[in-house]
């Protein structure tokens, strides 16, 4: 059994009140029981003296994690689609080079078409 100083107990309660960690995370991190932590919260919390109760929103944290995971999936899909577009365009460039002898990537050797030259020549 570990014994924690009052200073450490106050710091743990402060971390909980600031939302840095959940009850479960604090218990696992510091190796304490949830009963001990709730006792510390009742004793050292700045909300305890005002007869307020601190309620942990476990669902919101889990919900936020799920939202972030969904966002990651969306971004991965978007990156995959962009990669497919890039590959498609590169294939089109290769076909243009093979079929029409046009190097689209570096097309400096072909003179520009200027429709006004015909008019100037007449």
Secondary structure, 3 states (H helix, E strand, C coil): CCCCCHHHHHHHHHHHHCCCCCHHHHHHHHCCCHHHHHHHHHHHCCCHHHCCCCCCCHHHHHHHHHHHHHHHHHHHHHHHHHHHHHHHHHHHHHHHHHHHCCCCCCCCCCCCCCCHHHHHHC
